Amino acid sequence: MVDGTESMKELIQYITHTLVDYPDQVEVTELTGNQTNVIELKVAKDDIGKIIGRSGRTANAIRTILNCASTKLNRRYILHIIDE
């Protein structure tokens, strides 16, 4: 793990690319704060249901993986799924 920030973005990109039908439309951006970083995720309109999942289960699972991975970095990451 070279840079924690890049690896968290890459982690979210990897997870979402495997779930969606249009991986070329996945956009992951990061907003950096003092202790908390926000990762924004945009996917194609047809793929938003696959990312959120039934009753939000898939989104919660992605957030759990992100929280577990970020614990090593002593930082907090929040995942925002942007629905346009």
Chimera marker file (.cmm) of the C-alpha trace (Angstrom):
<marker_set name="trace">
<marker id="1" x="0.000" y="0.000" z="0.000" r="1" g="1" b="0" radius="0.5"/>
<marker id="2" x="1.823" y="3.060" z="-1.264" r="1" g="1" b="0" radius="0.5"/>
<marker id="3" x="-0.686" y="5.786" z="-0.537" r="1" g="1" b="0" radius="0.5"/>
<marker id="4" x="-3.774" y="5.195" z="1.556" r="1" g="1" b="0" radius="0.5"/>
<marker id="5" x="-5.831" y="7.731" z="-0.360" r="1" g="1" b="0" radius="0.5"/>
<marker id="6" x="-5.160" y="6.185" z="-3.743" r="1" g="1" b="0" radius="0.5"/>
<marker id="7" x="-5.682" y="2.678" z="-2.454" r="1" g="1" b="0" radius="0.5"/>
<marker id="8" x="-9.106" y="3.537" z="-1.004" r="1" g="1" b="0" radius="0.5"/>
<marker id="9" x="-10.197" y="5.040" z="-4.329" r="1" g="1" b="0" radius="0.5"/>
<marker id="10" x="-8.845" y="1.987" z="-6.141" r="1" g="1" b="0" radius="0.5"/>
<marker id="11" x="-10.660" y="-0.311" z="-3.710" r="1" g="1" b="0" radius="0.5"/>
<marker id="12" x="-14.010" y="1.377" z="-4.383" r="1" g="1" b="0" radius="0.5"/>
<marker id="13" x="-13.345" y="1.383" z="-8.143" r="1" g="1" b="0" radius="0.5"/>
<marker id="14" x="-12.491" y="-2.309" z="-8.115" r="1" g="1" b="0" radius="0.5"/>
<marker id="15" x="-15.603" y="-3.265" z="-6.139" r="1" g="1" b="0" radius="0.5"/>
<marker id="16" x="-17.948" y="-1.159" z="-8.255" r="1" g="1" b="0" radius="0.5"/>
<marker id="17" x="-16.432" y="-2.236" z="-11.585" r="1" g="1" b="0" radius="0.5"/>
<marker id="18" x="-17.221" y="-5.846" z="-10.748" r="1" g="1" b="0" radius="0.5"/>
<marker id="19" x="-20.839" y="-5.055" z="-9.833" r="1" g="1" b="0" radius="0.5"/>
<marker id="20" x="-22.001" y="-2.783" z="-12.650" r="1" g="1" b="0" radius="0.5"/>
<marker id="21" x="-22.865" y="-3.310" z="-16.319" r="1" g="1" b="0" radius="0.5"/>
<marker id="22" x="-21.189" y="-0.064" z="-17.434" r="1" g="1" b="0" radius="0.5"/>
<marker id="23" x="-17.792" y="0.060" z="-15.682" r="1" g="1" b="0" radius="0.5"/>
<marker id="24" x="-16.540" y="2.824" z="-17.980" r="1" g="1" b="0" radius="0.5"/>
<marker id="25" x="-19.085" y="5.205" z="-16.418" r="1" g="1" b="0" radius="0.5"/>
<marker id="26" x="-17.896" y="4.691" z="-12.837" r="1" g="1" b="0" radius="0.5"/>
<marker id="27" x="-16.474" y="7.889" z="-11.328" r="1" g="1" b="0" radius="0.5"/>
<marker id="28" x="-14.794" y="7.895" z="-7.922" r="1" g="1" b="0" radius="0.5"/>
<marker id="29" x="-13.668" y="11.200" z="-6.411" r="1" g="1" b="0" radius="0.5"/>
<marker id="30" x="-12.360" y="12.006" z="-2.974" r="1" g="1" b="0" radius="0.5"/>
<marker id="31" x="-12.794" y="15.044" z="-0.772" r="1" g="1" b="0" radius="0.5"/>
<marker id="32" x="-10.094" y="15.212" z="1.882" r="1" g="1" b="0" radius="0.5"/>
<marker id="33" x="-10.636" y="16.586" z="5.373" r="1" g="1" b="0" radius="0.5"/>
<marker id="34" x="-8.619" y="16.675" z="8.584" r="1" g="1" b="0" radius="0.5"/>
<marker id="35" x="-9.716" y="13.289" z="9.949" r="1" g="1" b="0" radius="0.5"/>
<marker id="36" x="-12.513" y="12.308" z="7.591" r="1" g="1" b="0" radius="0.5"/>
<marker id="37" x="-12.380" y="11.750" z="3.841" r="1" g="1" b="0" radius="0.5"/>
<marker id="38" x="-15.482" y="11.563" z="1.692" r="1" g="1" b="0" radius="0.5"/>
<marker id="39" x="-15.494" y="9.282" z="-1.321" r="1" g="1" b="0" radius="0.5"/>
<marker id="40" x="-18.145" y="10.147" z="-3.880" r="1" g="1" b="0" radius="0.5"/>
<marker id="41" x="-19.309" y="7.430" z="-6.237" r="1" g="1" b="0" radius="0.5"/>
<marker id="42" x="-21.182" y="8.070" z="-9.487" r="1" g="1" b="0" radius="0.5"/>
<marker id="43" x="-22.372" y="5.238" z="-11.718" r="1" g="1" b="0" radius="0.5"/>
<marker id="44" x="-24.639" y="4.963" z="-14.746" r="1" g="1" b="0" radius="0.5"/>
<marker id="45" x="-28.314" y="5.480" z="-14.059" r="1" g="1" b="0" radius="0.5"/>
<marker id="46" x="-29.070" y="1.838" z="-14.928" r="1" g="1" b="0" radius="0.5"/>
<marker id="47" x="-26.449" y="0.613" z="-12.419" r="1" g="1" b="0" radius="0.5"/>
<marker id="48" x="-27.515" y="2.593" z="-9.348" r="1" g="1" b="0" radius="0.5"/>
<marker id="49" x="-29.798" y="-0.216" z="-8.175" r="1" g="1" b="0" radius="0.5"/>
<marker id="50" x="-26.953" y="-2.720" z="-8.352" r="1" g="1" b="0" radius="0.5"/>
<marker id="51" x="-24.739" y="-0.520" z="-6.204" r="1" g="1" b="0" radius="0.5"/>
<marker id="52" x="-27.419" y="0.186" z="-3.595" r="1" g="1" b="0" radius="0.5"/>
<marker id="53" x="-28.852" y="-3.342" z="-3.584" r="1" g="1" b="0" radius="0.5"/>
<marker id="54" x="-32.009" y="-4.645" z="-2.003" r="1" g="1" b="0" radius="0.5"/>
<marker id="55" x="-32.780" y="-2.568" z="1.108" r="1" g="1" b="0" radius="0.5"/>
<marker id="56" x="-29.324" y="-0.970" z="0.821" r="1" g="1" b="0" radius="0.5"/>
<marker id="57" x="-27.473" y="-4.177" z="1.620" r="1" g="1" b="0" radius="0.5"/>
<marker id="58" x="-24.858" y="-3.850" z="-1.120" r="1" g="1" b="0" radius="0.5"/>
<marker id="59" x="-24.141" y="-0.216" z="-0.260" r="1" g="1" b="0" radius="0.5"/>
<marker id="60" x="-23.803" y="-1.121" z="3.419" r="1" g="1" b="0" radius="0.5"/>
<marker id="61" x="-21.430" y="-3.960" z="2.550" r="1" g="1" b="0" radius="0.5"/>
<marker id="62" x="-19.246" y="-1.609" z="0.483" r="1" g="1" b="0" radius="0.5"/>
<marker id="63" x="-19.203" y="0.875" z="3.373" r="1" g="1" b="0" radius="0.5"/>
<marker id="64" x="-18.227" y="-1.889" z="5.810" r="1" g="1" b="0" radius="0.5"/>
<marker id="65" x="-15.310" y="-2.948" z="3.605" r="1" g="1" b="0" radius="0.5"/>
<marker id="66" x="-14.222" y="0.685" z="3.293" r="1" g="1" b="0" radius="0.5"/>
<marker id="67" x="-14.361" y="1.195" z="7.066" r="1" g="1" b="0" radius="0.5"/>
<marker id="68" x="-12.368" y="-1.971" z="7.741" r="1" g="1" b="0" radius="0.5"/>
<marker id="69" x="-9.702" y="-1.060" z="5.199" r="1" g="1" b="0" radius="0.5"/>
<marker id="70" x="-9.409" y="2.515" z="6.463" r="1" g="1" b="0" radius="0.5"/>
<marker id="71" x="-8.885" y="1.424" z="10.076" r="1" g="1" b="0" radius="0.5"/>
<marker id="72" x="-5.252" y="0.634" z="9.270" r="1" g="1" b="0" radius="0.5"/>
<marker id="73" x="-4.754" y="4.215" z="8.112" r="1" g="1" b="0" radius="0.5"/>
<marker id="74" x="-6.287" y="5.731" z="11.275" r="1" g="1" b="0" radius="0.5"/>
<marker id="75" x="-8.621" y="7.756" z="9.085" r="1" g="1" b="0" radius="0.5"/>
<marker id="76" x="-12.356" y="7.762" z="8.572" r="1" g="1" b="0" radius="0.5"/>
<marker id="77" x="-13.871" y="7.364" z="5.135" r="1" g="1" b="0" radius="0.5"/>
<marker id="78" x="-17.488" y="8.045" z="4.223" r="1" g="1" b="0" radius="0.5"/>
<marker id="79" x="-18.999" y="6.752" z="0.997" r="1" g="1" b="0" radius="0.5"/>
<marker id="80" x="-21.589" y="8.946" z="-0.748" r="1" g="1" b="0" radius="0.5"/>
<marker id="81" x="-23.396" y="7.355" z="-3.655" r="1" g="1" b="0" radius="0.5"/>
<marker id="82" x="-24.528" y="10.146" z="-5.966" r="1" g="1" b="0" radius="0.5"/>
<marker id="83" x="-27.805" y="9.462" z="-7.746" r="1" g="1" b="0" radius="0.5"/>
<marker id="84" x="-28.493" y="11.804" z="-10.630" r="1" g="1" b="0" radius="0.5"/>
<link id1="1" id2="2" r="1" g="1" b="0" radius="0.2"/>
<link id1="2" id2="3" r="1" g="1" b="0" radius="0.2"/>
<link id1="3" id2="4" r="1" g="1" b="0" radius="0.2"/>
<link id1="4" id2="5" r="1" g="1" b="0" radius="0.2"/>
<link id1="5" id2="6" r="1" g="1" b="0" radius="0.2"/>
<link id1="6" id2="7" r="1" g="1" b="0" radius="0.2"/>
<link id1="7" id2="8" r="1" g="1" b="0" radius="0.2"/>
<link id1="8" id2="9" r="1" g="1" b="0" radius="0.2"/>
<link id1="9" id2="10" r="1" g="1" b="0" radius="0.2"/>
<link id1="10" id2="11" r="1" g="1" b="0" radius="0.2"/>
<link id1="11" id2="12" r="1" g="1" b="0" radius="0.2"/>
<link id1="12" id2="13" r="1" g="1" b="0" radius="0.2"/>
<link id1="13" id2="14" r="1" g="1" b="0" radius="0.2"/>
<link id1="14" id2="15" r="1" g="1" b="0" radius="0.2"/>
<link id1="15" id2="16" r="1" g="1" b="0" radius="0.2"/>
<link id1="16" id2="17" r="1" g="1" b="0" radius="0.2"/>
<link id1="17" id2="18" r="1" g="1" b="0" radius="0.2"/>
<link id1="18" id2="19" r="1" g="1" b="0" radius="0.2"/>
<link id1="19" id2="20" r="1" g="1" b="0" radius="0.2"/>
<link id1="20" id2="21" r="1" g="1" b="0" radius="0.2"/>
<link id1="21" id2="22" r="1" g="1" b="0" radius="0.2"/>
<link id1="22" id2="23" r="1" g="1" b="0" radius="0.2"/>
<link id1="23" id2="24" r="1" g="1" b="0" radius="0.2"/>
<link id1="24" id2="25" r="1" g="1" b="0" radius="0.2"/>
<link id1="25" id2="26" r="1" g="1" b="0" radius="0.2"/>
<link id1="26" id2="27" r="1" g="1" b="0" radius="0.2"/>
<link id1="27" id2="28" r="1" g="1" b="0" radius="0.2"/>
<link id1="28" id2="29" r="1" g="1" b="0" radius="0.2"/>
<link id1="29" id2="30" r="1" g="1" b="0" radius="0.2"/>
<link id1="30" id2="31" r="1" g="1" b="0" radius="0.2"/>
<link id1="31" id2="32" r="1" g="1" b="0" radius="0.2"/>
<link id1="32" id2="33" r="1" g="1" b="0" radius="0.2"/>
<link id1="33" id2="34" r="1" g="1" b="0" radius="0.2"/>
<link id1="34" id2="35" r="1" g="1" b="0" radius="0.2"/>
<link id1="35" id2="36" r="1" g="1" b="0" radius="0.2"/>
<link id1="36" id2="37" r="1" g="1" b="0" radius="0.2"/>
<link id1="37" id2="38" r="1" g="1" b="0" radius="0.2"/>
<link id1="38" id2="39" r="1" g="1" b="0" radius="0.2"/>
<link id1="39" id2="40" r="1" g="1" b="0" radius="0.2"/>
<link id1="40" id2="41" r="1" g="1" b="0" radius="0.2"/>
<link id1="41" id2="42" r="1" g="1" b="0" radius="0.2"/>
<link id1="42" id2="43" r="1" g="1" b="0" radius="0.2"/>
<link id1="43" id2="44" r="1" g="1" b="0" radius="0.2"/>
<link id1="44" id2="45" r="1" g="1" b="0" radius="0.2"/>
<link id1="45" id2="46" r="1" g="1" b="0" radius="0.2"/>
<link id1="46" id2="47" r="1" g="1" b="0" radius="0.2"/>
<link id1="47" id2="48" r="1" g="1" b="0" radius="0.2"/>
<link id1="48" id2="49" r="1" g="1" b="0" radius="0.2"/>
<link id1="49" id2="50" r="1" g="1" b="0" radius="0.2"/>
<link id1="50" id2="51" r="1" g="1" b="0" radius="0.2"/>
<link id1="51" id2="52" r="1" g="1" b="0" radius="0.2"/>
<link id1="52" id2="53" r="1" g="1" b="0" radius="0.2"/>
<link id1="53" id2="54" r="1" g="1" b="0" radius="0.2"/>
<link id1="54" id2="55" r="1" g="1" b="0" radius="0.2"/>
<link id1="55" id2="56" r="1" g="1" b="0" radius="0.2"/>
<link id1="56" id2="57" r="1" g="1" b="0" radius="0.2"/>
<link id1="57" id2="58" r="1" g="1" b="0" radius="0.2"/>
<link id1="58" id2="59" r="1" g="1" b="0" radius="0.2"/>
<link id1="59" id2="60" r="1" g="1" b="0" radius="0.2"/>
<link id1="60" id2="61" r="1" g="1" b="0" radius="0.2"/>
<link id1="61" id2="62" r="1" g="1" b="0" radius="0.2"/>
<link id1="62" id2="63" r="1" g="1" b="0" radius="0.2"/>
<link id1="63" id2="64" r="1" g="1" b="0" radius="0.2"/>
<link id1="64" id2="65" r="1" g="1" b="0" radius="0.2"/>
<link id1="65" id2="66" r="1" g="1" b="0" radius="0.2"/>
<link id1="66" id2="67" r="1" g="1" b="0" radius="0.2"/>
<link id1="67" id2="68" r="1" g="1" b="0" radius="0.2"/>
<link id1="68" id2="69" r="1" g="1" b="0" radius="0.2"/>
<link id1="69" id2="70" r="1" g="1" b="0" radius="0.2"/>
<link id1="70" id2="71" r="1" g="1" b="0" radius="0.2"/>
<link id1="71" id2="72" r="1" g="1" b="0" radius="0.2"/>
<link id1="72" id2="73" r="1" g="1" b="0" radius="0.2"/>
<link id1="73" id2="74" r="1" g="1" b="0" radius="0.2"/>
<link id1="74" id2="75" r="1" g="1" b="0" radius="0.2"/>
<link id1="75" id2="76" r="1" g="1" b="0" radius="0.2"/>
<link id1="76" id2="77" r="1" g="1" b="0" radius="0.2"/>
<link id1="77" id2="78" r="1" g="1" b="0" radius="0.2"/>
<link id1="78" id2="79" r="1" g="1" b="0" radius="0.2"/>
<link id1="79" id2="80" r="1" g="1" b="0" radius="0.2"/>
<link id1="80" id2="81" r="1" g="1" b="0" radius="0.2"/>
<link id1="81" id2="82" r="1" g="1" b="0" radius="0.2"/>
<link id1="82" id2="83" r="1" g="1" b="0" radius="0.2"/>
<link id1="83" id2="84" r="1" g="1" b="0" radius="0.2"/>
</marker_set>
